[in-house]
Each structure stands twice: as structure tokens, then as C-alpha cells.
Amino acid sequence: MNNEINILDYGAGNILSISRAFEYCGATTNIITNNEDLKNVKNLVIPGVGSFPNAMKLIKSKNFFSTLIDLNKIKTPIMGICLGMQILFDFGEEFGINKGLGFIEGSVVKIPIEFNGSTRKIPNIGWDKLDFSETKLNFIEKKLIPNVYFVHSYMAIPSYKNDIFASINYDGLDVVAAVEKDNLFGCQFHPEKSGNVGLCFLKYFINKTKNL
């Protein structure tokens, strides 16, 4: 497996660990730091840590916003990781209502604290088992337990259930763990920190870049 994967460096992502994980999967990686290079990519990974509004502010300050819109219009394969997945949605409610990229219809809201009369732990930090949507392919080997690593306080709510690729049950609450829509793919968890199961998701995106 040999394919170049482009990773967007806009100042809000763990670029090195994601790059190494993709390279472990057999891909070569290219770090995109300017808008001219971004215009020419055939695929793109958008990582992200921090807050929704800050991520969008950084993207706009580096003049990436319009180019990202154009890339999605021509169905360029795009993968969002953690906060990078959240900003694919219409808007987020962190520190007020903030517009995202608007690639996937829906919103990003804070995980509810109340849980059956008790308090749910926020943020969700640790390993959770994935449940796959019936309409999506369960591509992980049966011998692997589909546990992946999360660190997040906000969760995506897609407008259409068909966009949900996988979810978790977090203290009785269904939380979207991964999404897929046409050329778009996203993981709320950190695939680069999720062992062999996480690598399956990176390989899935590598294959997706070849099929679109």
C-alpha cells in the first residue's frame, strides 16, 4: 500500500503523531502549511485539538477556508480527526454559536452532564467500544475488539443518521464516534492513539482516496 496523504497544519493539531501513524500504514505524508499547496491536494486530513471557534479562526486567518470549500465541491477525499471532524459540521456551540465548514449537516454540542439523576464525567477521556451503523461496513477484523481512545467534551449530532459510521454508548448516551458522507470521513476519537483498531480507520481512508 503506497499513497500520499496530505495533512493540514493550521496550528491546531497533533501533526507528528498522525503523520507517523499514516506512514506506519504504508502511506507517505505531506504536511500542508500554505494555501497554494492546499489548492493542489488530491486528499486531505484535518486534525484538531482545542476549541471549535479557535480552529475556525486559525483556518480563516491562514486563508484556508475558501480553498477547503472548493476542495469539498470537487469531492476531494477529506478526513477530520477529533476537533477536525467537528468542524466539518454546520456549526458548534462551544463558547457560543460558531459556524463550521458546513460539509456535513448537523451541529456539535456539549455532552450532557446529567445522567439518570447523577453526573456524567466530562470530558470523556479513555477507551470506548464502537458500535457500527447497520448501513456501514464493519471493516475491522473480528479478532479485534473495537475499542478506541477518546478525549472530548463536545459531540457531533448529524442531521441525517445515514452519515453516522460508528457510535459509542457513553453512560447511556449514544455519541457519534465516526461519520462518513460521500468524500468525507471523520473520527471523533484519536485513531493514531487507538492501536490496531485505529490503524484500520486510517487504512480505510487511504483506500477511500483511491476509490473516489
N, CA and C atoms as a LAMMPS dump frame, in Angstrom:
ITEM: TIMESTEP
0
ITEM: NUMBER OF ATOMS
636
ITEM: BOX BOUNDS ff ff ff
-5.0000000000000000e+02 5.0000000000000000e+02
-5.0000000000000000e+02 5.0000000000000000e+02
-5.0000000000000000e+02 5.0000000000000000e+02
ITEM: ATOMS id mol type element x y z
1 1 1 N 0.856 -1.193 0
2 1 2 C 0 0 0
3 1 3 C 0.886 1.235 0
4 2 1 N 0.739 2.076 -1.022
5 2 2 C 1.574 3.268 -1.101
6 2 3 C 0.742 4.411 -1.65
7 3 1 N 0.578 5.442 -0.868
8 3 2 C -0.246 6.562 -1.282
9 3 3 C 0.175 7.784 -0.486
10 4 1 N 0.136 8.936 -1.12
11 4 2 C 0.473 10.164 -0.402
12 4 3 C -0.767 10.722 0.287
13 5 1 N -0.631 10.978 1.563
14 5 2 C -1.702 11.573 2.354
15 5 3 C -1.26 12.971 2.782
16 6 1 N -2.099 13.957 2.5
17 6 2 C -1.805 15.347 2.839
18 6 3 C -2.453 15.709 4.168
19 7 1 N -1.677 16.289 5.069
20 7 2 C -2.164 16.648 6.405
21 7 3 C -2.083 18.159 6.564
22 8 1 N -3.2 18.773 6.916
23 8 2 C -3.264 20.226 7.035
24 8 3 C -2.706 20.69 8.379
25 9 1 N -1.693 21.546 8.319
26 9 2 C -1.116 22.15 9.518
27 9 3 C -1.618 23.588 9.603
28 10 1 N -2.666 23.791 10.409
29 10 2 C -3.226 25.134 10.56
30 10 3 C -3.028 25.668 11.981
31 11 1 N -2.254 24.923 12.775
32 11 2 C -1.91 25.397 14.115
33 11 3 C -2.739 24.816 15.231
34 12 1 N -3.546 23.783 14.94
35 12 2 C -4.401 23.211 15.993
36 12 3 C -4.49 21.698 15.877
37 13 1 N -3.354 21.044 15.633
38 13 2 C -3.408 19.589 15.508
39 13 3 C -2.092 18.927 15.861
40 14 1 N -2.193 17.656 16.259
41 14 2 C -1.004 16.876 16.584
42 14 3 C -0.489 16.241 15.289
43 15 1 N 0.249 17.022 14.518
44 15 2 C 0.647 16.633 13.171
45 15 3 C 1.599 15.436 13.169
46 16 1 N 2.577 15.435 14.04
47 16 2 C 3.63 14.429 14.002
48 16 3 C 3.106 13.02 14.247
49 17 1 N 2.286 12.836 15.284
50 17 2 C 1.809 11.501 15.606
51 17 3 C 0.863 10.972 14.526
52 18 1 N 0.053 11.854 13.939
53 18 2 C -0.843 11.44 12.86
54 18 3 C -0.046 11.056 11.627
55 19 1 N 0.965 11.842 11.325
56 19 2 C 1.825 11.546 10.18
57 19 3 C 2.505 10.192 10.343
58 20 1 N 3.025 9.938 11.511
59 20 2 C 3.71 8.657 11.771
60 20 3 C 2.747 7.482 11.657
61 21 1 N 1.519 7.667 12.121
62 21 2 C 0.531 6.588 12.058
63 21 3 C 0.187 6.257 10.614
64 22 1 N 0 7.273 9.778
65 22 2 C -0.28 7.028 8.366
66 22 3 C 0.909 6.349 7.688
67 23 1 N 2.109 6.76 8.037
68 23 2 C 3.299 6.152 7.451
69 23 3 C 3.43 4.696 7.879
70 24 1 N 3.03 4.397 9.109
71 24 2 C 3.033 3.012 9.573
72 24 3 C 2.069 2.168 8.732
73 25 1 N 1.009 2.805 8.244
74 25 2 C 0.02 2.113 7.418
75 25 3 C 0.458 1.981 5.961
76 26 1 N 1.64 2.483 5.639
77 26 2 C 2.172 2.327 4.295
78 26 3 C 2.051 3.539 3.402
79 27 1 N 1.543 4.636 3.94
80 27 2 C 1.404 5.851 3.147
81 27 3 C 2.621 6.748 3.336
82 28 1 N 2.821 7.645 2.38
83 28 2 C 3.748 8.751 2.582
84 28 3 C 2.908 9.964 2.97
85 29 1 N 3.49 10.896 3.708
86 29 2 C 2.719 12.044 4.166
87 29 3 C 3.351 13.348 3.713
88 30 1 N 2.507 14.31 3.501
89 30 2 C 2.914 15.641 3.073
90 30 3 C 2.2 16.654 3.954
91 31 1 N 2.945 17.49 4.643
92 31 2 C 2.358 18.481 5.545
93 31 3 C 2.065 19.761 4.769
94 32 1 N 0.806 20.179 4.782
95 32 2 C 0.37 21.367 4.056
96 32 3 C 0.362 22.565 5.002
97 33 1 N 1.154 23.578 4.675
98 33 2 C 1.281 24.744 5.553
99 33 3 C 0.85 26.045 4.886
100 34 1 N 0.56 26.015 3.575
101 34 2 C 0.17 27.247 2.9
102 34 3 C -0.953 26.978 1.902
103 35 1 N -1.657 28.036 1.544
104 35 2 C -2.855 27.915 0.729
105 35 3 C -2.558 27.466 -0.695
106 36 1 N -1.432 27.857 -1.249
107 36 2 C -1.097 27.46 -2.619
108 36 3 C -0.935 25.948 -2.716
109 37 1 N -0.279 25.359 -1.744
110 37 2 C -0.129 23.902 -1.739
111 37 3 C -1.463 23.209 -1.502
112 38 1 N -2.294 23.83 -0.653
113 38 2 C -3.603 23.24 -0.341
114 38 3 C -4.46 23.129 -1.602
115 39 1 N -4.356 24.086 -2.499
116 39 2 C -5.172 24.091 -3.71
117 39 3 C -4.917 22.868 -4.594
118 40 1 N -3.758 22.248 -4.446
119 40 2 C -3.357 21.185 -5.367
120 40 3 C -3.478 19.777 -4.797
121 41 1 N -3.999 19.636 -3.562
122 41 2 C -4.033 18.309 -2.948
123 41 3 C -5.098 17.428 -3.585
124 42 1 N -4.845 16.123 -3.574
125 42 2 C -5.799 15.135 -4.071
126 42 3 C -6.566 14.473 -2.923
127 43 1 N -6.119 14.716 -1.695
128 43 2 C -6.805 14.255 -0.489
129 43 3 C -6.325 15.124 0.654
130 44 1 N -7.007 15.051 1.798
131 44 2 C -6.619 15.914 2.914
132 44 3 C -7.092 15.35 4.24
133 45 1 N -6.215 15.43 5.233
134 45 2 C -6.561 15.105 6.616
135 45 3 C -6.54 16.399 7.419
136 46 1 N -7.63 16.659 8.146
137 46 2 C -7.721 17.831 9.01
138 46 3 C -7.708 17.354 10.456
139 47 1 N -6.566 17.482 11.147
140 47 2 C -6.531 17.103 12.568
141 47 3 C -7.12 18.228 13.411
142 48 1 N -7.087 18.078 14.724
143 48 2 C -7.582 19.168 15.543
144 48 3 C -7.613 18.866 17.023
145 49 1 N -7.072 19.77 17.809
146 49 2 C -7.205 19.758 19.262
147 49 3 C -7.497 21.187 19.693
148 50 1 N -8.252 21.344 20.781
149 50 2 C -8.588 22.675 21.254
150 50 3 C -10.058 22.977 21.064
151 51 1 N -10.385 24.239 20.833
152 51 2 C -11.782 24.657 20.759
153 51 3 C -12.241 24.861 19.316
154 52 1 N -13.512 24.658 19.102
155 52 2 C -14.145 24.804 17.788
156 52 3 C -13.921 26.212 17.218
157 53 1 N -14.255 27.28 17.97
158 53 2 C -14.081 28.619 17.384
159 53 3 C -12.638 28.962 17.079
160 54 1 N -11.709 28.494 17.9
161 54 2 C -10.302 28.791 17.642
162 54 3 C -9.817 28.087 16.382
163 55 1 N -10.272 26.844 16.187
164 55 2 C -9.887 26.112 14.982
165 55 3 C -10.371 26.845 13.737
166 56 1 N -11.616 27.309 13.741
167 56 2 C -12.141 28.028 12.584
168 56 3 C -11.433 29.371 12.391
169 57 1 N -11.087 30.005 13.486
170 57 2 C -10.366 31.276 13.397
171 57 3 C -9.005 31.076 12.739
172 58 1 N -8.307 30.01 13.12
173 58 2 C -6.998 29.73 12.545
174 58 3 C -7.099 29.395 11.06
175 59 1 N -8.096 28.596 10.703
176 59 2 C -8.293 28.233 9.295
177 59 3 C -8.528 29.479 8.442
178 60 1 N -9.331 30.389 8.939
179 60 2 C -9.62 31.612 8.182
180 60 3 C -8.41 32.542 8.155
181 61 1 N -7.671 32.612 9.26
182 61 2 C -6.515 33.515 9.31
183 61 3 C -5.414 33.094 8.351
184 62 1 N -5.363 31.805 8.033
185 62 2 C -4.356 31.297 7.102
186 62 3 C -4.902 31.184 5.67
187 63 1 N -6.091 31.751 5.467
188 63 2 C -6.725 31.778 4.141
189 63 3 C -7.034 30.381 3.59
190 64 1 N -7.278 29.423 4.494
191 64 2 C -7.593 28.059 4.065
192 64 3 C -9.089 27.856 3.791
193 65 1 N -9.925 28.707 4.361
194 65 2 C -11.37 28.45 4.364
195 65 3 C -11.936 28.273 2.956
196 66 1 N -11.729 29.237 2.093
197 66 2 C -12.311 29.183 0.742
198 66 3 C -11.781 28.005 -0.052
199 67 1 N -10.515 27.704 0.136
200 67 2 C -9.917 26.575 -0.584
201 67 3 C -10.517 25.261 -0.111
202 68 1 N -10.759 25.134 1.183
203 68 2 C -11.394 23.928 1.705
204 68 3 C -12.795 23.763 1.129
205 69 1 N -13.528 24.855 1.014
206 69 2 C -14.864 24.809 0.413
207 69 3 C -14.764 24.302 -1.026
208 70 1 N -13.794 24.815 -1.76
209 70 2 C -13.604 24.407 -3.155
210 70 3 C -13.222 22.933 -3.263
211 71 1 N -12.357 22.466 -2.36
212 71 2 C -11.94 21.064 -2.393
213 71 3 C -13.121 20.135 -2.154
214 72 1 N -13.996 20.523 -1.243
215 72 2 C -15.164 19.682 -0.974
216 72 3 C -16.122 19.681 -2.157
217 73 1 N -16.242 20.802 -2.846
218 73 2 C -17.136 20.89 -4.002
219 73 3 C -16.742 19.909 -5.096
220 74 1 N -15.44 19.672 -5.242
221 74 2 C -14.985 18.742 -6.283
222 74 3 C -14.784 17.327 -5.723
223 75 1 N -15.324 17.099 -4.524
224 75 2 C -15.35 15.773 -3.901
225 75 3 C -13.946 15.233 -3.588
226 76 1 N -13.048 16.105 -3.179
227 76 2 C -11.744 15.667 -2.707
228 76 3 C -11.924 14.861 -1.424
229 77 1 N -11.322 13.676 -1.295
230 77 2 C -11.427 12.918 -0.04
231 77 3 C -10.842 13.719 1.129
232 78 1 N -11.643 13.918 2.153
233 78 2 C -11.236 14.692 3.328
234 78 3 C -11.562 13.901 4.579
235 79 1 N -10.581 13.809 5.477
236 79 2 C -10.776 13.138 6.759
237 79 3 C -10.535 14.125 7.896
238 80 1 N -11.509 14.226 8.814
239 80 2 C -11.341 15.047 10.002
240 80 3 C -11.104 14.173 11.219
241 81 1 N -10.163 14.569 12.067
242 81 2 C -9.84 13.802 13.27
243 81 3 C -10.105 14.655 14.508
244 82 1 N -10.908 14.123 15.429
245 82 2 C -11.275 14.783 16.688
246 82 3 C -11.914 16.144 16.384
247 83 1 N -11.313 17.239 16.803
248 83 2 C -11.86 18.561 16.502
249 83 3 C -11.953 18.771 14.993
250 84 1 N -11.043 18.161 14.255
251 84 2 C -11.087 18.245 12.798
252 84 3 C -12.349 17.641 12.216
253 85 1 N -12.909 16.621 12.883
254 85 2 C -14.19 16.076 12.465
255 85 3 C -15.316 17.044 12.821
256 86 1 N -15.249 17.631 13.998
257 86 2 C -16.328 18.517 14.447
258 86 3 C -16.508 19.712 13.526
259 87 1 N -15.42 20.286 13.038
260 87 2 C -15.551 21.49 12.21
261 87 3 C -16.054 21.168 10.799
262 88 1 N -16.221 19.886 10.462
263 88 2 C -16.855 19.536 9.197
264 88 3 C -18.349 19.869 9.216
265 89 1 N -18.912 20.054 10.411
266 89 2 C -20.355 20.272 10.562
267 89 3 C -20.732 21.747 10.379
268 90 1 N -22.037 21.988 10.361
269 90 2 C -22.556 23.334 10.103
270 90 3 C -22.118 24.335 11.163
271 91 1 N -22.271 23.948 12.439
272 91 2 C -21.879 24.877 13.498
273 91 3 C -21.608 24.123 14.798
274 92 1 N -20.903 24.794 15.704
275 92 2 C -20.618 24.257 17.026
276 92 3 C -21.062 25.224 18.093
277 93 1 N -21.378 24.695 19.265
278 93 2 C -21.913 25.512 20.356
279 93 3 C -20.884 25.803 21.447
280 94 1 N -19.613 25.574 21.155
281 94 2 C -18.569 25.838 22.143
282 94 3 C -18.254 27.332 22.178
283 95 1 N -18.39 27.95 23.347
284 95 2 C -18.191 29.395 23.508
285 95 3 C -19.101 30.19 22.568
286 96 1 N -20.369 29.802 22.508
287 96 2 C -21.318 30.475 21.636
288 96 3 C -21.526 29.696 20.345
289 97 1 N -22.393 30.203 19.489
290 97 2 C -22.681 29.547 18.214
291 97 3 C -21.645 29.99 17.186
292 98 1 N -20.915 29.026 16.65
293 98 2 C -19.857 29.32 15.686
294 98 3 C -20.033 28.453 14.444
295 99 1 N -19.925 29.074 13.284
296 99 2 C -20.065 28.344 12.034
297 99 3 C -18.846 27.473 11.757
298 100 1 N -19.134 26.249 11.274
299 100 2 C -18.064 25.368 10.844
300 100 3 C -17.902 25.418 9.336
301 101 1 N -17.333 24.374 8.774
302 101 2 C -17.137 24.322 7.329
303 101 3 C -18.44 24.038 6.582
304 102 1 N -19.399 23.401 7.258
305 102 2 C -20.687 23.148 6.645
306 102 3 C -20.692 22.026 5.623
307 103 1 N -19.761 21.096 5.754
308 103 2 C -19.689 19.971 4.809
309 103 3 C -20.702 18.87 5.146
310 104 1 N -20.979 18.703 6.439
311 104 2 C -21.944 17.705 6.895
312 104 3 C -23.028 18.434 7.676
313 105 1 N -24.279 18.177 7.341
314 105 2 C -25.369 18.866 8.022
315 105 3 C -25.494 18.376 9.458
316 106 1 N -25.565 19.319 10.383
317 106 2 C -25.678 18.975 11.794
318 106 3 C -24.911 19.952 12.661
319 107 1 N -24.878 19.647 13.95
320 107 2 C -24.258 20.548 14.915
321 107 3 C -23.346 19.791 15.871
322 108 1 N -22.57 20.559 16.626
323 108 2 C -21.68 19.997 17.641
324 108 3 C -22.049 20.637 18.971
325 109 1 N -22.462 19.813 19.937
326 109 2 C -22.965 20.314 21.217
327 109 3 C -22.186 19.685 22.373
328 110 1 N -22.31 20.288 23.534
329 110 2 C -21.617 19.745 24.705
330 110 3 C -22.28 18.447 25.161
331 111 1 N -21.486 17.483 25.556
332 111 2 C -22.019 16.234 26.091
333 111 3 C -22.821 16.556 27.354
334 112 1 N -24.072 16.138 27.426
335 112 2 C -24.889 16.447 28.608
336 112 3 C -24.274 15.899 29.89
337 113 1 N -24.29 16.711 30.926
338 113 2 C -23.69 16.311 32.207
339 113 3 C -24.626 15.413 33.001
340 114 1 N -25.924 15.699 32.957
341 114 2 C -26.883 14.945 33.749
342 114 3 C -27.089 13.545 33.179
343 115 1 N -27.103 12.557 34.066
344 115 2 C -27.26 11.165 33.638
345 115 3 C -28.007 10.382 34.704
346 116 1 N -29.307 10.118 34.441
347 116 2 C -30.135 9.327 35.358
348 116 3 C -30.035 9.813 36.801
349 117 1 N -30.116 11.11 36.971
350 117 2 C -30.063 11.681 38.315
351 117 3 C -28.668 11.847 38.87
352 118 1 N -27.663 11.395 38.143
353 118 2 C -26.283 11.562 38.574
354 118 3 C -25.536 12.429 37.558
355 119 1 N -24.248 12.575 37.769
356 119 2 C -23.459 13.445 36.905
357 119 3 C -22.539 12.621 36.005
358 120 1 N -22.626 12.869 34.715
359 120 2 C -21.759 12.187 33.747
360 120 3 C -20.392 12.871 33.736
361 121 1 N -19.33 12.106 33.686
362 121 2 C -17.983 12.66 33.695
363 121 3 C -17.686 13.348 32.365
364 122 1 N -17.312 14.619 32.452
365 122 2 C -16.946 15.408 31.284
366 122 3 C -15.58 16.038 31.557
367 123 1 N -14.615 15.931 30.654
368 123 2 C -14.691 15.317 29.324
369 123 3 C -14.668 13.792 29.375
370 124 1 N -15.055 13.203 28.264
371 124 2 C -14.933 11.76 28.092
372 124 3 C -13.485 11.455 27.719
373 125 1 N -12.766 10.865 28.638
374 125 2 C -11.364 10.52 28.402
375 125 3 C -11.19 9.028 28.629
376 126 1 N -10.69 8.34 27.615
377 126 2 C -10.42 6.915 27.777
378 126 3 C -10.925 6.098 26.607
379 127 1 N -10.981 4.794 26.837
380 127 2 C -11.313 3.838 25.779
381 127 3 C -12.793 3.487 25.8
382 128 1 N -13.402 3.454 24.619
383 128 2 C -14.806 3.071 24.485
384 128 3 C -14.958 2.122 23.305
385 129 1 N -15.95 1.249 23.391
386 129 2 C -16.188 0.259 22.338
387 129 3 C -17.119 0.814 21.275
388 130 1 N -16.723 0.651 20.024
389 130 2 C -17.502 1.153 18.904
390 130 3 C -18.679 0.244 18.573
391 131 1 N -19.78 0.867 18.222
392 131 2 C -20.919 0.177 17.612
393 131 3 C -21.053 0.719 16.196
394 132 1 N -21.182 -0.187 15.223
395 132 2 C -21.232 0.245 13.842
396 132 3 C -22.672 0.347 13.348
397 133 1 N -22.936 1.392 12.562
398 133 2 C -24.236 1.552 11.944
399 133 3 C -24.514 0.377 11.023
400 134 1 N -25.769 -0.044 10.973
401 134 2 C -26.144 -1.165 10.123
402 134 3 C -25.913 -0.863 8.645
403 135 1 N -25.892 0.411 8.299
404 135 2 C -25.719 0.783 6.896
405 135 3 C -24.245 0.942 6.516
406 136 1 N -23.335 0.754 7.479
407 136 2 C -21.908 0.916 7.208
408 136 3 C -21.198 -0.43 7.327
409 137 1 N -20.102 -0.52 6.658
410 137 2 C -19.333 -1.756 6.633
411 137 3 C -18.52 -1.911 7.907
412 138 1 N -18.683 -3.064 8.544
413 138 2 C -17.834 -3.378 9.692
414 138 3 C -16.535 -3.977 9.146
415 139 1 N -15.538 -3.115 8.991
416 139 2 C -14.316 -3.493 8.29
417 139 3 C -13.201 -3.956 9.226
418 140 1 N -13.46 -3.93 10.514
419 140 2 C -12.427 -4.325 11.473
420 140 3 C -12.437 -5.844 11.637
421 141 1 N -11.26 -6.431 11.658
422 141 2 C -11.148 -7.876 11.802
423 141 3 C -11.882 -8.348 13.058
424 142 1 N -12.571 -9.463 12.928
425 142 2 C -13.385 -9.963 14.035
426 142 3 C -12.571 -10.267 15.284
427 143 1 N -11.302 -10.577 15.101
428 143 2 C -10.476 -10.908 16.268
429 143 3 C -10.126 -9.675 17.099
430 144 1 N -10.33 -8.483 16.52
431 144 2 C -10.014 -7.253 17.232
432 144 3 C -11.241 -6.73 17.975
433 145 1 N -11.048 -6.366 19.231
434 145 2 C -12.117 -5.703 19.982
435 145 3 C -12.092 -4.227 19.598
436 146 1 N -13.199 -3.694 19.07
437 146 2 C -13.176 -2.329 18.509
438 146 3 C -13.185 -1.223 19.553
439 147 1 N -12.166 -1.211 20.397
440 147 2 C -12.025 -0.152 21.391
441 147 3 C -11.104 0.948 20.857
442 148 1 N -11.503 2.197 21.046
443 148 2 C -10.702 3.33 20.579
444 148 3 C -10.632 4.397 21.667
445 149 1 N -9.685 5.314 21.516
446 149 2 C -9.365 6.272 22.575
447 149 3 C -9.952 7.655 22.296
448 150 1 N -10.691 8.163 23.27
449 150 2 C -11.366 9.462 23.16
450 150 3 C -10.812 10.471 24.162
451 151 1 N -10.833 11.734 23.752
452 151 2 C -10.647 12.869 24.663
453 151 3 C -11.522 13.994 24.111
454 152 1 N -12.719 14.17 24.675
455 152 2 C -13.597 15.219 24.137
456 152 3 C -14.703 15.566 25.126
457 153 1 N -15.153 16.816 25.024
458 153 2 C -16.269 17.308 25.827
459 153 3 C -17.484 17.616 24.982
460 154 1 N -17.301 17.679 23.665
461 154 2 C -18.387 18.002 22.74
462 154 3 C -18.615 16.843 21.785
463 155 1 N -19.832 16.737 21.281
464 155 2 C -20.166 15.627 20.396
465 155 3 C -20.946 16.135 19.193
466 156 1 N -20.761 15.462 18.081
467 156 2 C -21.452 15.832 16.85
468 156 3 C -22.831 15.18 16.794
469 157 1 N -23.792 15.925 16.279
470 157 2 C -25.14 15.407 16.052
471 157 3 C -25.485 15.619 14.58
472 158 1 N -25.248 14.623 13.737
473 158 2 C -25.587 14.762 12.315
474 158 3 C -27.097 14.88 12.12
475 159 1 N -27.496 15.661 11.13
476 159 2 C -28.922 15.803 10.818
477 159 3 C -29.492 14.518 10.229
478 160 1 N -28.631 13.734 9.594
479 160 2 C -29.072 12.506 8.942
480 160 3 C -28.323 11.301 9.504
481 161 1 N -29.078 10.317 9.972
482 161 2 C -28.469 9.14 10.592
483 161 3 C -27.578 8.372 9.627
484 162 1 N -27.85 8.462 8.328
485 162 2 C -27.036 7.747 7.359
486 162 3 C -25.59 8.231 7.326
487 163 1 N -25.352 9.418 7.878
488 163 2 C -23.983 9.95 7.92
489 163 3 C -23.173 9.379 9.086
490 164 1 N -23.839 8.634 9.983
491 164 2 C -23.149 8.043 11.134
492 164 3 C -22.484 6.734 10.724
493 165 1 N -21.187 6.667 10.896
494 165 2 C -20.421 5.466 10.565
495 165 3 C -20.305 4.546 11.781
496 166 1 N -20.083 5.132 12.953
497 166 2 C -19.961 4.361 14.194
498 166 3 C -20.319 5.25 15.371
499 167 1 N -20.696 4.621 16.477
500 167 2 C -21.045 5.367 17.686
501 167 3 C -20.577 4.605 18.918
502 168 1 N -20.702 5.247 20.063
503 168 2 C -20.42 4.589 21.339
504 168 3 C -21.588 4.858 22.28
505 169 1 N -21.686 4.042 23.319
506 169 2 C -22.644 4.288 24.376
507 169 3 C -21.862 4.833 25.567
508 170 1 N -22.06 6.111 25.853
509 170 2 C -21.331 6.755 26.948
510 170 3 C -22.292 7.046 28.097
511 171 1 N -22.274 6.19 29.085
512 171 2 C -23.176 6.324 30.235
513 171 3 C -24.626 6.475 29.783
514 172 1 N -25.062 5.583 28.874
515 172 2 C -26.441 5.59 28.421
516 172 3 C -26.751 6.569 27.301
517 173 1 N -25.743 7.278 26.827
518 173 2 C -25.929 8.264 25.767
519 173 3 C -25.237 7.791 24.492
520 174 1 N -25.974 7.774 23.384
521 174 2 C -25.356 7.452 22.098
522 174 3 C -24.557 8.653 21.608
523 175 1 N -23.265 8.44 21.414
524 175 2 C -22.363 9.502 20.971
525 175 3 C -21.731 9.085 19.645
526 176 1 N -21.789 9.964 18.675
527 176 2 C -21.214 9.676 17.362
528 176 3 C -19.698 9.585 17.468
529 177 1 N -19.154 8.48 16.984
530 177 2 C -17.711 8.253 17.039
531 177 3 C -17.038 8.45 15.694
532 178 1 N -17.775 8.213 14.608
533 178 2 C -17.228 8.381 13.262
534 178 3 C -18.358 8.68 12.297
535 179 1 N -18.032 9.453 11.273
536 179 2 C -19.021 9.823 10.263
537 179 3 C -18.453 9.569 8.87
538 180 1 N -19.357 9.389 7.915
539 180 2 C -18.944 9.288 6.521
540 180 3 C -20.068 9.812 5.644
541 181 1 N -19.713 10.685 4.705
542 181 2 C -20.675 11.223 3.747
543 181 3 C -19.94 11.495 2.439
544 182 1 N -20.251 10.709 1.432
545 182 2 C -19.629 10.878 0.119
546 182 3 C -18.097 10.868 0.239
547 183 1 N -17.457 11.991 -0.05
548 183 2 C -15.989 12.096 0.013
549 183 3 C -15.458 12.352 1.41
550 184 1 N -16.351 12.526 2.377
551 184 2 C -15.956 12.934 3.735
552 184 3 C -15.92 11.762 4.698
553 185 1 N -14.946 11.805 5.602
554 185 2 C -14.802 10.774 6.626
555 185 3 C -14.274 11.459 7.878
556 186 1 N -14.752 11.037 9.043
557 186 2 C -14.291 11.686 10.261
558 186 3 C -14.34 10.773 11.465
559 187 1 N -13.394 10.966 12.38
560 187 2 C -13.324 10.202 13.626
561 187 3 C -13.302 11.176 14.8
562 188 1 N -14.239 11.016 15.744
563 188 2 C -14.199 11.814 16.963
564 188 3 C -13.051 11.364 17.863
565 189 1 N -12.752 10.088 17.834
566 189 2 C -11.647 9.54 18.639
567 189 3 C -10.309 9.804 17.938
568 190 1 N -9.236 9.398 18.594
569 190 2 C -7.894 9.564 18.045
570 190 3 C -7.42 8.237 17.466
571 191 1 N -7.514 8.041 16.155
572 191 2 C -7.077 6.766 15.57
573 191 3 C -5.586 6.526 15.757
574 192 1 N -4.814 7.601 15.807
575 192 2 C -3.357 7.459 15.958
576 192 3 C -2.973 6.993 17.361
577 193 1 N -3.933 7.024 18.3
578 193 2 C -3.686 6.582 19.672
579 193 3 C -4.488 5.335 20.023
580 194 1 N -5.12 4.733 19.011
581 194 2 C -6.077 3.649 19.253
582 194 3 C -5.605 2.291 18.753
583 195 1 N -4.302 2.082 18.718
584 195 2 C -3.756 0.765 18.386
585 195 3 C -4.168 0.276 17.012
586 196 1 N -4.289 -1.039 16.873
587 196 2 C -4.594 -1.652 15.583
588 196 3 C -5.967 -1.268 15.05
589 197 1 N -6.916 -1.056 15.957
590 197 2 C -8.247 -0.649 15.515
591 197 3 C -8.19 0.747 14.895
592 198 1 N -7.472 1.644 15.531
593 198 2 C -7.311 2.985 14.976
594 198 3 C -6.645 2.962 13.62
595 199 1 N -5.649 2.088 13.461
596 199 2 C -4.96 1.975 12.178
597 199 3 C -5.903 1.5 11.082
598 200 1 N -6.909 0.692 11.442
599 200 2 C -7.905 0.244 10.463
600 200 3 C -8.638 1.438 9.856
601 201 1 N -8.907 2.446 10.668
602 201 2 C -9.604 3.63 10.171
603 201 3 C -8.707 4.446 9.244
604 202 1 N -7.416 4.53 9.572
605 202 2 C -6.502 5.25 8.693
606 202 3 C -6.356 4.525 7.359
607 203 1 N -6.284 3.203 7.412
608 203 2 C -6.194 2.412 6.175
609 203 3 C -7.476 2.56 5.354
610 204 1 N -8.594 2.646 6.043
611 204 2 C -9.872 2.835 5.346
612 204 3 C -9.852 4.139 4.553
613 205 1 N -9.315 5.2 5.168
614 205 2 C -9.256 6.471 4.464
615 205 3 C -8.256 6.412 3.306
616 206 1 N -7.14 5.743 3.518
617 206 2 C -6.169 5.586 2.426
618 206 3 C -6.845 4.918 1.228
619 207 1 N -7.606 3.876 1.488
620 207 2 C -8.335 3.193 0.405
621 207 3 C -9.405 4.094 -0.208
622 208 1 N -10.021 4.9 0.632
623 208 2 C -11.061 5.823 0.157
624 208 3 C -10.472 6.825 -0.834
625 209 1 N -9.228 7.24 -0.608
626 209 2 C -8.598 8.2 -1.506
627 209 3 C -8.355 7.591 -2.886
628 210 1 N -8.278 6.283 -2.946
629 210 2 C -8.031 5.594 -4.218
630 210 3 C -9.335 5.326 -4.97
631 211 1 N -10.433 5.279 -4.243
632 211 2 C -11.695 4.854 -4.849
633 211 3 C -12.576 6.005 -5.308
634 212 1 N -12.215 7.239 -4.889
635 212 2 C -13.04 8.399 -5.269
636 212 3 C -12.373 9.187 -6.373
